[in-house]
Amino acid sequence: MKKIIAANWKNNGSKDFVKKYFSYLNENLEKNSYNEIIIFPPDIYCSLALELRNKIPARLGCQNISINTKNSTLTGGTTFKMFEDNFYEYVLIGHSENRANEENISLSLKVKLCETMKIIFCVGENKFDRDNNLVSSKIFSQLDDLIEVYNDSMDIVVAYEPIWAIGTGVTPSAKDISSTHEIIKKYLAQKLPSNKEKDIMVMYGGSVSFDNAKEILTSQFVDGVLIGGASLDVEEFTRICNMQI
């Protein structure tokens, strides 16, 4: 079954890193891999990644976009149109690290602006939510930002990333991941009747590594993985991409 394997480099990299990374992928990534490989480099390396990506079966995505609710100019801003102009297909929206720094930014507006791109919409609870049995209510409230502006022309994947697992080396059990993905699919199918539950894609992110990737990817209701720290090790990332699931 086709899985999405995505690398989120966050604010890491250099020209040398990017060149060596894609060179290794070119030599070692299985060219006929059925999995969909996506790489999210920092904005400044977009052009270089695009130039080097042509030799491998991987797609590119942007980690975030800038919006200005006052519709004025924005110093340091990078718009979705700029990424489209550079042939980037995917965009991450709602990653917890960006949510924390953009409390007043409308995620619904971001989704609406990016409706011509493929959106990976991130949701997930913090440790307080988890300890107090608030996982479902937190995730549903986050999904409501997506539901508010959704239309059937949009191509959206949900990424479940429990905040307490990101960068900690701790992950939920495969059973817990599976059950959370199931409730996400059921909630979206209920709120968006034109979407069948079996067609809604949900991927997992949060301390994914080669050691746990196969167990996660083979769990029911899991359609892919969004990999942070482990994706910076190109050998480990390639081994995950080449997994036969």
N, C-alpha and C positions, 0 to 999 in steps of 0.2 A: 504494500500500500504506500502511495506517495506521502512523504512527510516534508514539512518545511524545516530546514535547518538554517538558522539565522545567527550571524555574528554581530554583536553590538560592541564595537571597539570603544565606545564612549569617548572620553577625551584623551585617547592614547594614540601613539603613532609618530612616525617621522617619514621623510621621503624614502630613506633607506629601508625602514620597516615595511612600508607599502610595497616597494619593489621586490624585496625578498619574499614577502608574504604571497604575492601573486605568482612569483616565479615558482615557489614551492607548490602552490595549488595547481599550476599549469602542468607540472611534472607528475604530481601524485594524486590529483583528484580524478576519480573514475569518470571518464568522459561520457559514458552512457548511464550515469547515475539517474535513477528515477526520482530521487529526492529533489526538491526545489531549494537551491542554495541562495541565500541572500546575505549581503554584507553591508553593514551600516558603518561607514568610515566617518571621521570628523569632516565637517564641511570643507575645511581648507584643502583636504586631499581628494575632493570629488573628481576633479579633472584628471589627476594622475590615476586614480582607481578606475575611472572610465576608460582611459587609454589602455590600461593593463588588463582589464576585465575581458576584453574581446576574445582572448585566447581560451577562456574557460567557461563552462556552463553555469555561470553565476549571475544573479541580478543584484542591482545596487539600490540602496535605500538611504533616506536621510533620517537623522536621529530626532529632529525636531524642526518646526518651522516657526517663524516669527509672525506675529500679528499685532496690529495696533488698533485698538478698539475705537480710537478717535479718527481713524482713516487719514492720518497725517504721516509724514516721513518718520522713519525710525532708524537712528544710527545703530549700525551693527546688525541690522535685521537681514534675514535670509528668507525669502518667500518661496512658496511652493512652485510658483512660476519659474523661478530660477532653477529649481531642481528638475522640473519638467524639461526646461531648456537644455539641461545636461543629461537627458535621457534616464533620469532616475525614476524607477517605477514605484517604489515603496516609501512609505513614511510612517514613523513611529509617532503615535499620539497618546499622551497620557501616562508616559513612563513616570514612575513614582519620583525619580530624581528631578524630573522637570516639574511635576505637580508641586513639589515642595518649594520650588523657586518661582512659581507662576500662579500664586493663589487667586489672583484676580483675573486670570485669563480664561476666557470661555472655551472649553474643549469642544462644545457643540459648534462654535464658530470655526474652530480649526478643522473639524470633520467636514463641515460644509464647504470650506475653502478648498479642501483637498479631495473633493469627491471624484475627480478624474484620475486620481492616483489610487494605488492599492494601499489600503490603510491597515496597519496593525495597531489595534486599540488596546492599550494596557490597563488592566485592573488588578486589584489585589489589596489585601487587608494588612494592617500592622499587627504587632504582637498583642496590643490591648484588645483589638477587635477579636483576635483569635482566642485569647484567654477568657473573653466574656461572651463567647458564642454569638458574635456579631458578624461573622464572615459573610453570610449570605446577604444581610441587609446592606453592608458596606459595598459589596460588589454590585448589587442591584442598583444602588444609588449612583454608582459610577457608570454603569451601563445605560442609565437613563439619559446621560449626556449624549450618548451615541444614538439612542432610540429617538430622541427629540428631533433630529434632523435627518434621519435615515431615509433613503429612497432606494428603490429596487435596482437602480443603475450602479449603486456603489459596490465596490469589491472590498469586503472587510473581513479580517481575521482578528479574533480576540486573543490577546496574550494574558494569561493568568500568571501574575508575578507577586507572590506574597512578599511584602516589603521586608519582613523579618528574615527572609531566606536569601535576599539579594546580597551577594558578596560575603556571606557569613560561613559558607561551607556546610550549612544545615539546610536540608530540604524536607518537605512533608513526605510522608510515606506515599508510595505509588497508589495505594488505595485512596488516600485523602486527595491526591491530585486528581485522580479519576472521578471521584464523587463531586469535587468542585467544578470540574469541567462539565459534568453532566448537568448540574444545576444552572450553569451559564447557558448551555445549549437550550435547556427547557425554558428558561426565562425569556431568551431572545425569540424562540419559536412562538411563545405565548404572546409576546408583545408585538412581534412582527409576523403576522400570520402567513405572509407570502414566502417566508423562509421555513423550510422543513428542518426539523431538528437534526436529521442525519447529514444535512448539507452545510450546517454551520460549523466553521472550523475554529478550534481553540487550541492554542499552543501553550507550553509551559516555560516559564523563565524563573531563575533563582537558584544559583549555585549548581548549574548543570555542568557535568564533566564527563569525560569518557567513561569513567567508572560507573556512573548512574544513568547515562543517556539511554542505553538500550532498554533498561527496565522502565524508564519513563515513557519512551517512545512506543513501547509495546503495550502500554496500559490502555485500557478501554477509554474512549472519548478524547484521547490525546492525538493531536494532528501535527505536532511539531515541537521544536524547542527554540527558545531565544537565549543565546549563550553570551554571557558577559566576559568575565575574567578568563575563562578557559579558551575563549575564541582568540585571545591574543597569542596563544601558543599554536602556531599554524599546524604543527604536526598533530596535536591533539584534536584541533578542529577538523582537520582533514580525515582523521580516523573516524570521527563521528559522522561526517558527511558520507563516508564510504560504507557505513553500516548497512547491512542487508536486513531490513525490517519486514 
